[in-house]
Amino acid sequence: MTFLSKKNNISVVLCGEAGQGIQTVETILVQALKRTGYHIFSTKEYMSRVRGGYNSTQIRVSSHRVSSYVKRIDILLVLSSGAIKHLEDRISEDTFIIGDPEHFKSIKESNTQEFQHKYHQEVTKQYNFLEIPLIQTAQEMGGLIFANVIVAGILSCILNIPKEIFNRLIHDIFARKGDEILQKDLNAGKAGYDLGRELRDSESGKIQLSLSVNSKIKDELLINGTDAVGFGCLAGNCRFMASYPMTPSTPLQGFLAAHANDFELIYEQAEDEIAAINMAVGASYAGARSIVATSGSGFALMEEGVGLAGMIETPVVIYIGQRPGPAVGLPTRTSQEDLNLALYSGTGEFPRIIFAPGKLEDAFTLTQKAFNLAEKYQIPVFILSDQYFADCYYNIPSLLVDDIQNENYLIKTTPEYKRYMITHDGITPRGIPGYGEGLVVVDSDEHDEEGHLTEDLLIRKQMVDKRLKKIEHIKNDVIPPDLEGPNDYKNLVIGWGSTYWTIIEALENIRKTYPDYKISFLHFKQIYPFHRSVSGYLEKADNVIIFENNAQGQMANLIKLETGFEIQEKVLKYDGMPFSVEEVEENLKTFMGIGNGDMGML
Amino acid sequence: MKFKDFDMPHADVAWCPGCGNFSILRSLKKALAELEILPENLVFVSGIGQAGKLPHYIRGNVFNGLHGRSLSPATGIKAVNPELTVIDVSGDGCMYGEGGNHFMHTIRRNPNITNLVHNNMVYGLTKGQASPTSQKNFNTPLQVEGVFLEPFNPLGVAIALDASFVARAYSEDRKQTIEIFKSAIKHKGYALVDIFQPCVTFNRVNTKNWFREHTYYLEDDHDPLDRSMAFNRAIETGEYPLGVFYMNPNKKTFEENLNVYSDKKTPLFQRKIDTDQIKALIDSNR
């Protein structure tokens, strides 16, 4: 049994059914922990349902920065009977499981009968149950609905959150529900606190924490991937979003809808994704910087609109929150499966840019940049996010708001204005209707310089060349991949998008034991076009390994296509869950031929 | 302003001689000239089909987009710059077939735009297949046993959804059509004008003579504010009424419902970000 006091970061997981208020506990705890002075990270996994099922939230509490998902659970708080089974493969003998005796009943039975018979001796796990009268206390407080706040109280006590901070948050969250409910929640919180204290004292210091706090963390930002992209939209002067709700892109829609009044932008829920992108392209044609947010199947419906934006050379930003497919797939899970879909969407040939941020700071900066590059080159620009990235929170010092610049690429037209005048770089200064004396004519058919429909095959060829010529100039704006680690590496790890921090933490763990090992990590935040440095990075390595949340290695295939370099080692995960730090670590050890990495390729 | 101010002398017109589209184009130019709307402030939005080509033959800004989708960009354009006059020009296949979903929801949304739908009851550009408004027993190379689907009733659907302006015109009645166009363009809110027109190449059933014999104008005492009556007139078959069926002048437009215009009227492309405001929002997460 490991004492929690020996750890400098703790993984707390809450698990229960949809509708039990786990989200509220997460909200209270992450805020309270940050205000206490801990570094925190939280991520949730949930089922596609409104009630029932099993949802869990991981909150990592730490003395140093933590920004990634770990499989390990140090403290598990269960709110329903099936929670332990749901998290079975993440529970170890070191996991403290806190819950009501009622919630342990079924697992205790199965542990003795089913497991003993079926698997004989080895698999039987020694569960480390810590029983608390959760149901009874909740009923005393006014009903089971208060169980979540009691749980928040228990954890607050165990995690050394000062009571004032905790009560303040209960106040902030429940005050709008009226005095009576607020008082009941404050009482429930206090009851939880008392239960937590008893637990701590009775377990003779086993669940005593000794994490150090840093008062500066109080003033840091606590945001998730969705927020970071949302701030980037505002900073990029986004004025229009039309979209159709689809997990996990809906939170970004909610973000812009919530801020539409204050930031003078329009959010419209379209009747379908087809309408959404066509509205956005229309709004952009009339000069408003526009975005759509969607996920795989929704984006599939938008594809024709992507081609329209490419053909009429009208900017649009497309945010894709990836989730497992095909078709409806696993609505609430994560994946990196839609790289190909974004890369090849739309008929014909036209330039595009694809970003995939891995850090919150990058999500902000790249989104702001996406709006500007879409305007500069008059093309669709993609932001590939995913459920994991969109939903996970952690604290960061700040976002670089002062560094942002929005260039104006619109011109006032003159009477002789031609929307598609052939220029040396393929970019025609963009006019919009009602601004100047010229006319702005755009056509999804092949068109002449004025924008009028043509079937002249010579003009057709000139127009294709004009559109594709922009690619050469776009290459000047490509963001290089980030190299983390020594320049004289022998082994190179590749990742893109949301896997950034998970791979970083795994490498840090390995370096603690093997400080001299020459391994580095190349992370792509721009997926397309490639930066010219990519080939050089790959050729320098003796061995290369890639981690991707898909089954076919879409990025590895793109790397081969773009550079000719074939990556032999691919770790592909496509069960709908993000990579855990442990999983990456084990795979890297195997790859490096060190330790006892026995998990093999997953 | 004159009719000629909207001419496009060098346009390579792709319509068949005698097509009803020529009459519609003429009537539209006349209506716009009489309303004194400058081409620079006009945006014609269309999809695909022979009707969708009309914007190329008239002076104005043009967004000739995808098949069936014209109402979506039209909505987006008007939403971000309400100072523009937006006219959506579409055909029966584009609007009622491919774009049916957008047709319904745009009526609900009520942007202040005009929706002209050329309705010749047949597909022209793809050469003679059935359209959503083709009449029963209409034979085509694809509907070899004749059409057996119920014809789509755009006016009935629009009135059922309480569209703010619903009219039907006949292309060859220029005088009346000009007046209907003017009323539709002046109307505040979504205005549908379904325009009967002959297709001289692919529709040998619903010819000029057929339309003459099967249409008549709503009586002078028809009250366009009476929705039930308007609906009754819209479902008449055999002989089809023409004119303004229905109007609801009391509906707020989509743009009026948008808060971006509650304090100032400037189009959105003229608005700049306030870095301090963004900072303050970000800092509220500290």
Interface residues (C-beta under 8 A of the other chain):
Chain A: K218 D219 E220 L221 L222 I223 D227 F231 L234 A235 N237 R239 F240 A242 H259 A260 N261 D262 F263 E264 L265 I266 E268 A270 E271 D272 I274 A275 A276 N278 M279 A280 V281 G282 A283 S284 Y285 A286 G287 A288 S290 E304 G305 L308 I312 L399 V401 D402 I404 N406 L410 I432 P433 G434 Y435 G436 E437 G438 L439 V440 V441 V442 D443 S444 D445 G451 H452 L453
Chain B: A11 P39 E40 N41 V43 V45 I48 K53 P55 H56 R59 G60 N61 V62 F63 N64 G65 L66 R69 S72 P73 A74 T75 G76 I77 A79 V80 N81 E83 L84 N101 H102 M104 H105 R109 L258 N259 V260 P267 L268 F269 R271 K272 I273 T275 Q277 I278 K279 L281 I282 D283 N285 R286
